[in-house]
Amino acid sequence: MPHSTPAQGPRFLTHPRALIIDTVAATEPGLPPQVIEAAVDHVAGTRAKLRRLAQALDTAPHLLTSGTPEGPRLIELLIRALQPQGTTHLVLPRCAGCSQQHALTRVDGNRRLCGNCGDKARGDALRLPCAVCGKNLLVASRDNNGQPRCQRHRPQETDDVALICTLLRKLDTGLDDQTLAEIVSEAAPRPFQRRQITAELISRPDLLTGQGAYGSPRVLALIDALVAHGARTILPPACPFCHRTTALKFRRDNARCCRRCYDEARLQPCSSCGQQQPVATRTPGGQPLCTTCMRSDPLNHEPCTGCGRLTIAVHHDDSQQHEADLADALDQLMRRVHSGHATTAEQALLARATMLPIPAARHPHLGTGPTTSAPAQHDELAQHDEDDSIDELDDLPDDDTHPAAATGYGLYDAYEEADKW
């Protein structure tokens, strides 16, 4: 495969992390670079988040200091991560509803809202005339006809399981009443779901005999459960567009459909190749891109840590971080044991450990020798203070927490075991 050439495009796409760090450093010149880098890595841990945050700061860097409740929430999270470090210019955005510096978890158009204001705005949108009293109140429930009801006029509770079972018995499914009741309760565990199924089956009994594509997802779940239990008169629905009997997990033109037909309805001309394709992503200008063009776009390529080639990243290797976390956890465990602060479970775990010598970190004959970056890593580790080592713990006197002899279920040398195999 030929090597990709470095991407040419906006800096928020090619170097988003550097753009964010430079923008924050220009706003807060007193912050050390390593503090800014740590905050950016903590808040925006993926390339998609980095690009979203970088684009917002590239377009409107004043969002860091104006307190305007606009842009992605990543801006708020970045400011919150940096403020404990002694910032003087960064200002948290204020809620567009109450003007308080709360967590802005909701969105109303281009404005960001706190949870309370977001719930209030959502509640105002859900106020409809009650089907009984006619007052414009918050919808608390709906009746079997789908009409809104206020809190005072909630629909009367009915035994919808029994009603659905009665409708199913008319179809001669061949299943007894207890089995039918169990199937209905499993397919629709909540009361409002059972009310919805009841209303649908009363208005359209043919949903259970092949027309289920025009029902709700709960009706489809009931059909699947009945078919799985061998109901003889229940027919699984076919896709109304391609007529294949398959899972109908999507909605198109007021009917449930398969994934293929759903994608066909969403085809758009790709802004790169011009072919009618499903939209995989969009350019910074909002133009659609198909999967092939997205994968071939150098802007979406990353250098592989193994071969150095610029290509689509298939997997991000975090093994070094996992090894570091494991070593740190083991270090803390050993410190607690020798200081007498280990829990009973931790003491019992180490009491079963063998006294085998610690194996070498890498075996050359297993092909796991250090990489070219290992000397640099070793130099960095050598700079740590000696207090971070647990070597001196060997000189401590024996006590009740010292590991006992192995009982057959302790730790072992993984490399020795691998050699045996």
C-alpha positions in Angstrom: 0.0 0.0 0.0 1.5 3.4 -0.9 2.3 5.8 1.8 -0.1 8.7 2.3 1.2 12.3 1.9 0.8 14.7 4.8 -2.6 16.2 4.8 -3.1 19.8 3.7 -6.1 21.5 5.4 -7.2 23.8 8.2 -5.0 23.6 11.3 -7.9 22.4 13.5 -8.0 19.3 11.4 -4.3 18.7 10.9 -3.0 19.7 14.3 -6.0 20.2 16.6 -4.1 19.5 19.8 -1.4 22.0 19.1 -4.0 24.7 18.1 -5.9 24.2 21.4 -2.7 24.4 23.5 -1.5 27.5 21.6 -4.9 29.2 22.1 -5.1 28.5 25.8 -1.4 29.6 26.2 -2.1 32.9 24.5 -5.1 33.4 26.8 -3.3 32.3 30.0 0.4 32.9 29.5 1.1 32.2 33.1 0.1 28.5 32.9 3.0 26.0 32.4 2.7 24.2 29.0 2.6 20.7 30.7 -0.4 21.8 32.7 -2.3 22.8 29.6 -1.3 19.6 27.8 -2.5 17.5 30.6 -5.9 19.3 30.8 -6.4 19.0 27.0 -5.5 15.3 27.1 -7.9 14.7 30.0 -10.9 16.6 28.4 -10.4 15.7 24.7 -9.1 12.2 24.7 -10.1 11.3 21.1 -9.3 12.9 17.8 -12.9 13.7 17.2 -13.1 15.7 20.4 -9.9 17.4 19.7 -11.1 18.5 16.3 -14.5 19.7 17.6 -12.8 21.7 20.4 -10.1 23.1 18.1 -12.6 24.2 15.4 -14.7 26.0 18.1 -11.6 27.8 19.4 -10.3 28.5 16.0 -13.6 30.2 15.0 -14.3 31.9 18.4 -11.4 32.0 20.8 -13.3 34.5 22.9 -15.4 31.6 24.2 -12.6 31.0 26.7 -13.0 34.5 28.3 -16.5 35.8 27.5 -18.7 33.4 29.5 -20.9 33.1 26.4 -23.0 29.8 26.6 -22.2 28.7 23.0 -20.0 26.2 21.3 -19.4 22.6 22.4 -19.4 21.6 26.1 -15.7 20.7 25.8 -14.9 24.4 26.2 -16.6 24.4 29.6 -14.9 21.2 30.7 -11.5 22.5 29.6 -12.0 25.7 31.6 -13.1 23.7 34.7 -10.0 21.5 34.3 -7.7 24.5 34.2 -9.2 26.8 36.8 -7.8 24.9 39.8 -4.3 25.6 38.4 -4.6 29.3 39.0 -6.1 30.8 35.9 -6.8 34.6 35.8 -8.5 35.1 32.4 -10.6 32.0 31.7 -14.3 32.5 32.5 -16.8 29.7 32.8 -19.8 30.0 30.4 -23.1 31.0 32.1 -26.4 29.3 31.5 -28.5 31.0 28.9 -31.5 30.6 31.1 -30.5 31.5 34.7 -27.1 33.1 34.0 -25.4 30.8 36.6 -22.1 29.0 36.1 -23.6 25.6 36.4 -22.8 22.5 34.4 -24.3 23.2 30.9 -25.5 19.8 30.0 -28.5 20.8 27.8 -28.8 22.5 24.4 -31.5 24.8 23.2 -30.6 25.7 19.6 -27.2 27.3 19.7 -27.5 28.1 23.4 -26.3 25.9 26.3 -28.5 25.4 29.4 -28.0 23.9 32.8 -30.0 20.9 33.8 -32.8 22.8 35.5 -33.3 25.3 32.7 -33.1 22.5 30.2 -35.9 20.5 32.0 -38.0 23.6 32.2 -37.6 24.4 28.5 -38.4 20.7 27.6 -41.4 20.8 30.0 -42.8 24.0 28.2 -42.5 22.2 24.9 -44.5 19.2 26.3 -47.5 21.2 27.5 -50.6 20.2 25.5 -54.3 20.5 26.0 -55.5 17.6 28.2 -58.1 15.4 26.5 -60.3 15.6 29.7 -60.1 19.1 31.1 -58.8 20.9 28.0 -56.2 22.8 30.0 -52.7 23.4 28.5 -50.7 21.4 31.1 -47.6 19.2 31.2 -48.4 15.9 29.6 -48.3 13.3 32.4 -49.5 10.3 30.3 -51.6 9.3 27.3 -54.7 7.2 27.0 -55.2 4.2 24.7 -56.1 6.5 21.9 -52.8 8.4 22.2 -54.5 11.6 23.6 -52.5 13.6 26.2 -53.6 13.6 29.8 -52.6 15.9 32.6 -51.4 14.7 36.0 -55.0 15.0 37.5 -56.6 13.1 34.7 -54.3 10.2 34.2 -56.0 7.2 32.4 -57.5 4.6 34.6 -55.3 1.6 35.2 -56.4 -1.4 33.3 -55.1 -5.0 33.0 -53.5 -4.6 29.6 -51.8 -8.0 29.9 -55.2 -9.6 30.0 -56.5 -7.5 27.2 -53.6 -8.4 24.9 -53.9 -12.1 25.8 -57.6 -11.9 24.9 -56.7 -10.5 21.5 -54.0 -13.3 21.0 -56.4 -16.1 21.9 -58.7 -15.0 19.1 -55.8 -15.8 16.7 -55.5 -19.4 17.9 -51.7 -19.2 18.6 -51.7 -22.7 20.2 -50.1 -21.3 23.5 -51.8 -21.5 26.9 -52.8 -18.4 28.9 -49.9 -18.5 31.3 -47.4 -18.7 28.5 -49.1 -15.8 26.7 -49.1 -13.7 29.8 -45.4 -14.4 30.4 -44.5 -13.5 26.8 -46.5 -10.2 27.0 -44.9 -9.2 30.3 -41.4 -9.9 28.9 -41.9 -8.1 25.6 -43.6 -5.1 27.3 -42.4 -4.8 30.9 -43.7 -1.3 31.5 -47.3 -0.2 31.8 -47.2 2.5 29.1 -45.7 -0.1 26.7 -48.6 -2.5 27.3 -51.1 0.3 26.8 -49.5 1.2 23.5 -49.6 -2.4 22.3 -53.2 -2.7 23.3 -54.2 0.4 21.4 -52.3 -0.7 18.3 -53.7 -4.2 18.3 -57.3 -3.0 18.8 -57.0 -0.6 15.8 -55.0 -3.0 13.6 -55.2 -6.7 14.5 -53.4 -7.5 11.3 -50.2 -6.3 12.8 -49.7 -9.8 14.2 -50.3 -11.6 10.9 -47.7 -10.1 8.6 -48.2 -6.3 8.8 -46.1 -5.7 11.8 -43.9 -3.3 9.9 -46.5 -0.7 10.5 -46.5 -1.2 14.2 -44.2 0.2 17.0 -41.0 -1.4 18.1 -42.9 -3.0 21.1 -45.3 -4.7 18.7 -42.3 -6.1 16.8 -40.8 -7.3 20.1 -44.0 -9.1 21.0 -44.1 -10.7 17.5 -40.5 -11.9 17.8 -41.3 -13.4 21.3 -44.4 -15.2 20.1 -42.6 -16.6 17.0 -39.8 -17.8 19.2 -42.3 -19.7 21.4 -43.9 -21.4 18.4 -47.1 -19.4 18.0 -48.5 -20.9 14.9 -50.6 -18.1 13.5 -48.2 -15.2 14.2 -46.3 -14.1 11.1 -43.0 -12.1 11.3 -43.3 -9.0 9.1 -41.2 -8.5 5.9 -39.6 -5.2 5.0 -42.3 -3.2 3.1 -39.7 -2.0 0.6 -37.6 -5.0 -0.3 -40.0 -7.6 1.0 -37.2 -9.5 2.8 -38.0 -11.1 6.2 -35.3 -9.6 8.3 -34.8 -7.4 11.4 -36.7 -4.1 11.0 -34.7 -1.8 13.2 -35.2 1.5 11.3 -38.0 3.7 10.3 -38.8 5.1 6.8 -42.0 6.7 5.5 -44.1 5.7 8.6 -43.0 2.1 8.5 -40.3 -0.1 9.9 -37.7 -1.2 7.5 -34.3 -3.0 7.2 -30.9 -1.3 7.2 -30.5 -1.7 3.5 -33.7 0.2 2.6 -33.0 2.8 5.3 -29.6 3.6 3.8 -31.1 3.7 0.3 -33.4 6.5 1.4 -30.5 8.5 2.8 -28.2 8.3 -0.2 -26.6 11.6 -1.1 -24.0 12.6 -3.7 -20.6 12.4 -2.2 -18.8 15.8 -2.3 -15.6 14.1 -3.3 -16.5 11.4 -5.9 -20.0 12.5 -6.8 -21.5 9.1 -6.4 -24.8 8.4 -4.6 -23.6 6.8 -1.4 -24.6 6.6 2.3 -23.1 9.6 4.3 -20.3 8.3 6.4 -19.2 11.8 7.7 -19.1 15.4 6.6 -16.5 17.9 5.8 -15.9 21.0 8.0 -18.2 22.8 5.6 -21.0 20.3 6.1 -20.6 18.5 2.7 -21.3 14.8 2.7 -18.5 12.2 2.3 -18.9 8.5 1.6 -17.0 5.8 3.4 -14.4 5.3 0.6 -13.6 9.0 0.3 -13.5 9.4 4.1 -10.9 6.6 4.4 -8.8 7.9 1.6 -8.8 11.5 2.8 -5.3 12.2 4.3 -7.0 14.5 6.9 -8.3 11.3 8.5 -5.0 9.5 8.5 -2.7 9.0 11.5 0.9 7.8 11.8 1.0 4.1 12.8 3.1 3.5 15.9 4.3 0.2 14.4 5.3 1.0 10.9 5.1 4.8 10.8 2.8 4.8 7.8 0.0 7.4 7.5 -3.3 5.6 7.2 -6.6 5.0 8.9 -6.1 4.0 12.5 -7.6 0.6 13.2 -6.6 0.2 16.8 -5.1 2.6 19.4 -2.6 0.7 21.5 -2.8 1.6 25.2 -0.6 -1.4 26.4 2.1 0.9 27.8 -0.4 2.8 29.8 -2.0 -0.4 31.1 1.4 -1.7 32.1 2.2 1.5 34.0 -1.2 1.4 35.8 -0.6 -2.2 36.8 2.9 -1.5 38.1 1.6 1.4 40.1 -1.2 -0.7 41.6 1.3 -3.4 42.6 3.6 -0.8 44.1 0.8 0.6 46.2 -0.3 -2.9 47.3 3.2 -3.8 48.4 3.6 -0.5 50.4 0.3 -1.1 52.2 1.3 -4.7 53.1 4.7 -3.7 54.5 3.3 -0.7 56.4 0.5 -2.9 58.0 -2.4 -1.1 56.3 -3.4 -3.8 53.9 -6.9 -5.2 54.0 -7.7 -8.8 55.0 -8.3 -9.7 51.3 -5.0 -8.2 50.2 -3.1 -10.0 53.0 -4.8 -13.3 52.0 -3.9 -12.7 48.4 -0.2 -12.2 49.1 -0.2 -15.1 51.6 -0.8 -17.4 48.6 2.0 -15.9 46.5 5.1 -18.0 45.8 8.5 -16.8 46.6 9.8 -17.1 43.0 12.3 -14.6 41.8 10.8 -11.8 39.6 11.4 -12.7 35.9 13.1 -10.4 33.5 10.7 -7.9 32.0 11.4 -9.1 28.4 12.9 -12.3 27.0 14.9 -11.8 23.9 14.2 -15.3 22.5 10.5 -14.6 22.7 10.8 -11.6 20.4 9.7 -9.2 23.1 12.9 -7.2 23.4 12.7 -3.4 24.0 11.8 -1.2 21.1 13.9 1.7 19.9 12.2 4.0 22.3 13.1 1.8 25.3 16.4 3.7 26.2 14.6 7.0 26.3 11.9 5.5 28.5 14.6 4.0 30.8 16.3 7.4 31.2 13.0 9.0 32.1 12.3 6.3 34.7 15.9 6.8 36.2 15.1 10.4 36.9 12.4 9.5 39.4 13.1 9.9 43.1 14.4 6.8 44.9 11.4 7.0 47.2 9.2 5.7 44.3 11.1 2.3 44.4 10.0 -0.6 46.5 13.5 -2.2 46.5 14.3 -1.0 50.1 11.3 -3.0 51.3 13.4 -6.1 51.2 15.4 -4.8 54.2 12.3 -4.5 56.4 12.0 -7.0 59.3 9.6 -9.9 58.9 6.2 -9.5 60.4 2.7 -11.2 60.3 2.0 -9.8 56.8 5.1 -11.5 55.2 4.0 -13.9 52.4 3.8 -17.5 53.4 4.9 -20.5 51.3 3.1 -21.3 48.1 0.0 -23.5 48.4 -0.4 -24.2 44.7 -2.6 -21.2 43.7 0.0 -18.4 43.9 1.8 -16.3 41.3 4.0 -17.9 38.8 6.5 -17.1 36.1 4.5 -16.6 32.9 7.5 -16.9 30.6 8.5 -20.2 32.2 5.0 -21.5 31.6 5.1 -20.2 28.0 8.4 -22.1 27.4 6.7 -25.4 28.6 3.9 -25.0 26.1 
